[in-house]
Amino acid sequence: MQARRLHGGREKHPRLYKPEHFRSNLSVRVQRPTEKKLEEEGKQPHAEGEGEKFISERIENGEPFSETLADAVTAYPIPSNAHAHAIHAYVSKVYLERNARVVRDLRVALTRLVSHHPPDYRNATWPGGLRNDPGLAPPAPDSRFDHLRWTRFNNTHALMPDEHRAAAPLASHHAHALQAVLHGAWAWLGARFPHLTPAGLVEGARRWVPAYGLTYLLLLRLARPDGVLELRQLEIVKPLGRARLLALPYVTESARIAMLVPVLKWNRADLADALDFLHHYEATCLGRDHKTSLLIALAAIDNVTVDSSAPAAVDELRRIFASLTRRHGDARLELVDVPLPADAETRRALDESDLETLRTRSTRAALARLPIDSLVLVLPPHVDYNEEFLNRVRMNTIAGVQAFAPMPFARFAQYEHPQFVDAAGNKPTVNTGRFHSADTRLLSFYRRDYDAAMSVGGDDERDTLAALVKSALHVLRAPEPGLVLRPRPAPCPVTASVACLRRLQRTEFAELNLGARHTLAKLLLETEDARAHV
């Protein structure tokens, strides 16, 4: 861990200090002595304020320039344009010479740091993780498109840690890392300023640079012996070490994927999505990728409220499934009924959260029909995918080592509105949807690993991913542009709208994907205009 004091002009950092930390009554005392008096005293006109001196340089005709000209705010007289160009060239020369001295001093300091590097690898660059050697991470490109994120924090919370939260408690690993950084910062300050006593962290910021390491900016409060507080700003770098390769089992793209799709038998929306899923499966898998099988689990509960059109939709689903089986005789297709136990909770009006619980129950019941060594991919019926995604499932799901939890791209619900038509609405862009980080239903795993995970932490019937995380498996979670969720209807039924909306409010509406604000505003104006002309 290395630390250095900040100097102005080196790099743009987030402004950590606050105006109240300093005096607000800024006063500048300007001295205006006469030219005759200045000549007698050998001084120059200047102004002073808050410890800073602003110099005005007088240039004598025919005399050589002095280095103080580079620090002057104004210079006079300048009789010609050639004289101005000569002053500019001289001042630029002075700045270049000063920068060269700073670089020379920095090189000397870096050479002294070599002794602190590992004995098998010596490196004298700043920061210590900046290396251009083959096989190691190259430095990040310095362009205006490379804007790395600074995350601000205090002792307990991080401010805007992601795009979904304004503030959140520090994660345990970030909290432990911060304590280690503060310990090193106090030790560094204590060695250089022994008369100052640590008085706490005001605030800080961190930034992860892949080719360098983790950079911290800390604004620290220290106390003098007389009780007066001082502020010190430090930059601390935890350099990136040598990259190491982890030994993992060999995986290929030839594994067979068993797709498991839970469908609620009494839910009309689920049945309609299942019909679309079958058409998409025939075009994507049966037509090109033959290393897949499909298992649709039809969940049924007695005495539950059933949509009036649900029985007809179930018959249509069975008819299309049978026709698909006849056209592709060598395909592994199965449609099974999964009876679920009925209780008081399932007999009432169900919101989307209750339905997800029932889908999870039907998934766990249907898994018993698959072989123990199956590679299982659990998908909701309202999803579209491509062959590249299926290959990533095969490569990222490793038996006994890793499960895969792709983060789908959820299209905005505005496309469910009949009046909203957009030709580019199906493409994953910033205006058509977002990667749904709260959606944990899409999972791929080996059934043997799933059974082992359920025996350890499978008590949560709503979240299978939580049970996998508690097990010894690694879980890979990443955005997946090849996995697109179709727009969803209203999440709350009319019979339970108040309770459902309160539940959504407790989750800060993280499960909703309504749409971009400007698009929703346009849709609202068009709807009101249409009503006005009726």
N, C-alpha and C positions, 0 to 999 in steps of 0.2 A: 504494500500500500504506500503510495507516494503522495505528498502534499506540497503545495506551493501557494504563495500569496498571489493574488490577482493583480495585474497591472493593466492599466487602461489601453485599449486599442488592439489587444491581442485576439480576442474572440468575443462574439456576441453571446452573452449569458442572460438568463432571466433576471429581472431586477428583483432582488430579494429584500433590499432595505425598504423601509416605509418612511413617509415624510415625517411622522411624529417622532422618529428616532433622532431627529436633528432639530436644531433651532429654526423656527419658522420666521423670526424677525431678521431677515437678511438685510444688512446695511453695508453700503459701499462708501468709503471715504475717498473722494477724489481730490488730489492736490494739484493746484494749478499755479506753480511758481512762474515767475517771469523768466524769460530767456536769458536776460543778463545775470540774474541770480544763479541760474543753473550753470552758466559758463564759469562763474566765480567758484561755485562749489564742486564742479566737475561731475554733476549728476544729470540724469535723464528724466523727462516727464514720465510719471507712472501713476497708477491707481492701485489701491489695496482694498481687499475685502475678504473676510473670513480666511485669512492666512494666505490668500493668493495675491500675486503681484502681476499687474498688467503693464507691460513696458511699451513705450513709444520710442523708437530708435531714430536718431538724427544721423543722416548720412552726409559726411563731409565730402566735398568735391575733390576727387583725386586721391582720397585716402582708401586703403584696402578695407574690405568688409570684415567685420568681426563676427564671431560665432554667436554672439548675443542677438544678432539680427534674426536668427531662426526662431527665437523665443518671443520676438516683439509682436505686438498686436497691430501696430501701425508703423510705417516708416516714411520719412520725408527728408528732403524734397526729392522728387523724381522728375527730372527735367525732360526726359524723352522716353520713347518706347523701348529703345535699345537699352536704356538704363534699367527699365522694369524687367526686361528679359534677363539681364545680367543678375539682378537680385533674385529672380526666380531660380535660375540655374545654381546660384550659390546656396540658397536655402535648401534646394533639393539635394545638393551634395552633402550638406551638413546632416540632413535626415538619414541619408544612406550610410554615412559613416557611423552615426549613432546606432542604426540597426545592425550594422556589421559588428559593433562592439557587443551589443546584446546577444547576437548569435554566438560570438566567440565565448562569452561568459557562460551561455547555456551549454555549449559543447563541453566546456571544462567541468560544469556541474554534472553533466551526463556521464562523463568519463569516470567521475568519482563514484557514480551509482553502479558501475559495472561490478564492483566487488560484492554487491548485494544480490546479484543475479545467480541463478542456479549454476553450479560449477560445470555442468555439461553443455551449457548454452549461454554465451555472453552476447549481450546486446546493449548498445548505447544510444538508443533513440528515445525521443519523448513523444507520447508516453511509452512505458516499457512494452506495451502490447503491440506497438506499431512495427510491423515487420513485412518485408517484401520477399522473403525467402520462399523458394518453391515448397509447396506442401503446407504452408501456413497461410493464415487469413491475410489477404491484401488490405491496404488502407482503403477506407471508404472514399468514393469519388466526391470531390469538392465541387458541387454544382448547385444551382438554385432549386433543382428538383429534389434534392436530398435533404428533407427537413425532418430531422429526428426529434422525437417528442420528449420534452422535459415534463416530468411529473413532480409537482410541488407537494411538500409534506410538512408535518410538524412531528412532535413526539409520538402522537397516537394515531393520526389520520393522514390519508393521502387525498389531495384535492384533485378532482376530475381524473381518477385513475383510468377511466375508459369513457366511451361515448355514452354510456347508460347511467352513470352515477356522478353526482356533483361532489360527493365526499364519501369516503369509506374507511373503516379501520384498516390500519396497516396489516397486511398478511404476515403470518408468522415468520416466513423466511426473510421478508423485507425488514421486519422489526429486529430480528437477530442481526442482519447485516448492518442496519443502522447503528445498533449498539456497538458493534465492532469498529465501525468507521468513527463514531464519536470517541471511542477509547483511544484510537490512534491520533485523532485530531487534538484531544486534550494533552496527550503526551508530547506531541509536536510543539504545541503552543507553550507548554510548561518548560520545555527545554530552551526556548528562545525568549520567553517572557516570564521569568521565574517570579516576578513581583505581582503577576496577575493571577486571580483565582477563578476557576470555571464557575459560571453562573447560569448555564443552561443554553439550550438551543432555541433560537427565535423561530427560524424556519429554514427549509432547505429545498433542494431540487435534485433529481437524479435523471440520468440519461444513459441508455444502453446503446453503445456503438459497437456493432458486431466485430469490427476489425481491431478495435482498441481495447475495450473493456467497459467497465461501469464507472461513470463519472458522477461525482457528488459535488454540489455547491452547498456550502453550509454557512449560515449567518449565525455566529456564536456570540453570546454575551459573556463578558469577563468583568470582574470587579477589581478595582485598585485597592491598595491598602486603606485609603481614606473613604472607601465605600462608593466612589463614583464608578458608574458602569461604562464599559467600552464595548464597541461592536467590532468584530473581526470577521471578514469573509474569506473562506478557504475553498480551494478546489482540491478534491481528493480523487485519485484515480486508482481503481483496482484493476490492474492490467490483465489482459486475457492471456492465459497460459497456453502451453503447447496443446494442440488438438490431439485427441486420442480416438482411435477406432474401437468400437465395441463389437465383440464377437456375437453374432446373432445367427439363428438357424437359417438355412437356405430356403428361400421362397421363390415361387414361380407364378406365372399367370395362367397356369393350366388347372388350378384347383376348381372344383365344381362348387358353385354357390347355391345354397338352399334358401330361396327367398320365402319369408314368412310374413304374410299380410293379414293382420287381424281386422275383421269386419263385424260390426254390430248388426245383427239380423233384423232388428226392429227400427233401425235408424235409416231414414230415406237418403240422407246425404251420404252416408257411408256406402250404401248400395250403389248409388249413382257413381261415386268415385271408383268403386271396385270395377264397374263396367268399363270406365275409361282406362283403368289400370290394365285390364286384360287386353284391350286393343293396343296399348303402348307396349306391353310385354311381348305380344306377337310380333310387332314390328321391330323391336330392339333385340330381343333374345332369340326367339324361335326362328327369325329370319336370318340372323347373323351369328349370334353368340349362343352356341349349343351347349355350353358348359354350365348350364343353370337348371334348377328345378324350382317349381312353384307350389307353395302350400298356402291355401286361403282358409283361414279359420273363421267360421261363421259362429259368432257367440250368440247364445239364446238364453233368455231368462223368463221364467213363468211369471205371469201377473204383472208385467211391466207395460207401461203405456206404449202402444205401437202406432206408428203412422198408418193412416188409412191406405196409403199406396204401397206400403212395405211388402205385403205378401206378393203382389204382382211383380215388384222389383226383384224379389228373391227368385221367383220362377224365371224371370228373364235372365238373371245371373246364372242360374243352373243350366238354362238352355244354351246360352253362349259358351259356357264352360264346356259342356258336352260337345258342342260343335267344334270347339278348338281342339279338344282331345281327339276327335275323329280326323281332323285335317292333319294333325301332327302326331301320328301314332307312336313315334319313338320318343316323344317328349315326356318328361316326368312332371305330370300335373295332378294335383289332388285338391279336392274341395271337401272339407270335413266340418261337421257340426260339433261345436264345443258347448255343452250345457254348463251354465254357471249357477251356483247356488243363489237363491233369492232370499233377501232379507229386507228389513224395513228401509234401509238406505236405498236399495235399488228399486223399490216400488214407487218411490216418490218421483217428482219431476227432476230430471237429472240435468246438471249443467255440464259444460265441457270438461271440467276437472274430474267429475264423477265418471264421465264416459272414458277418459284416458285411463282411469283406474281399472275399469272393466276390460279395456283393450289389453292392458298389461296382464290381467288375470288370464284372458283367453290365450295370449301369447305363451305364457308359462305352461298352460295346459296342453297346447298344441306341440310344444317342443318335445314332448314324450314320444311323438310319432316319428321323429327324425333319428338317424343313427348317431351313436355317441361321438363319432369322429367327424361329424358334419360341420362345414363352414356355413354358419347361419347369418343371414342378412335380414334384419327386421325393418320393415318399411310400412309407413301408413299408406292407405290406398290413394290419397290425393298427391302423388309425387310423380315427377318425370325424371328420367335419368338417361345416361348414355353409356356406350361401351367403355370409354375411358374411365368413368367412375367405377364400373365393375372390375376393371383391371387394378385400380387403386385399392379396392376392397381386398382383392387377392394378395396384393403386395404388402398391405399395411396390417393385415390380420395374421398374426403369427401364433401358432399353437403353443400353449404353455408360457408365452412371453407377453403378448400384446393383443389388446382389443382395439377396434377402430370405431370412433364416434364422430362421423362427419357432421359438420355444421352446415345445414342446408340453406339455400337461398330462397327466402319466402317472398313471393310476389305480393304486392300490396293489395289490400281488399278492395281498393277502388275499381279494380278490373272485374269485380263481381257485379258491379252496378251495370244495368242494361244500357244506360245512356253513355257509358264511358267506353270508347273504342279507341285503341291505339295500336298501330301496326307493329311497333317495337315493344309492346308490352310483355312479350314472352322472353325477351333477352335480359339476362342479368346485368342491369346497370344501376347506377345510383338513384335514378328516378323511377325505376320500376319495382324496387324491392330492397331488401337488406338481408344480410346473413343473420339468421335467427339463432343467436347464442343461447337462448333459453330453451330451445327445442332439443330434448335429449331422447327422443323416441327412436331415432335412427341409429342402429347399432349393428356391428358385425363382430362375431366371436365364434370360437369353436365350442360346440356344445359341452365337451368335457370340461373346458375352462369355466363355462357358465355354471355347470352343476357344482363345481368346487367353490365358485364364488358365492352361490346361493347358500351353501352349507356354512359359510363364514359370516356373511352379512346380508342375507336376503330377507330381512324382516320388513323392508320398505316395499310395499306392494305398488306404490306409485312410480318409483324411479329405479329402473334396473341399472342405469349407469352408476348410481350411488353404490349399489352392491358390488359392481365390478371394480370401482375405485377402492373399496375397502379390502379387496382381495390382493393377492401378490402380483396381479397382472399390471402391466403398464397400459395406460389408455391414451391413445393418440387422438387428439381433438384438433381439427383444423377446418377452415372454410372450404367448402366444396362447391365450385361453380357448376359442376356437372350434375348437381342434385337440386332440383327446383320444386318447391311446394306451390301448388296451385292456390289462387286466392280463396279465402275462406268466407263463409257467410257470417251472420251475427253470432257472437259466441254465447249469448245468453237467451234462453227461451223466454217467451212472454210470461209463462206461469211462474217463473222464478227469477225474474229480471233484477229485482232489488238485491236479493242475496248474492246473485252472481256478480253483479256490478261491484258490490262491496268486496267480494273476494278478489276481483281484478284490481280494485283500488289498493288493497293490501300488498299486492305484488307490483305496484306502481305501473300497471298496465304493460308490463314487460312482454306479455304473450300476444299483444295486439300488433298487427301490421296494417294499420289503416291506410297510410299513404303519405306522400310528400305534402307538405303544407300548402305549397303554391298550387298543386294539382287538386287537392281537396277544396281549396278556396274557389278555384275555377269551376269545379263540379257543383259546388253549392250555389254559385251565382247562376250557372246555367239552369239548375233545377228551379230556383226561385223565379227566373225569367220565364221558364216554361209554364209555371203555375200562374204567373201573372197574365199570360195570354190565353188562358183557358176560359 
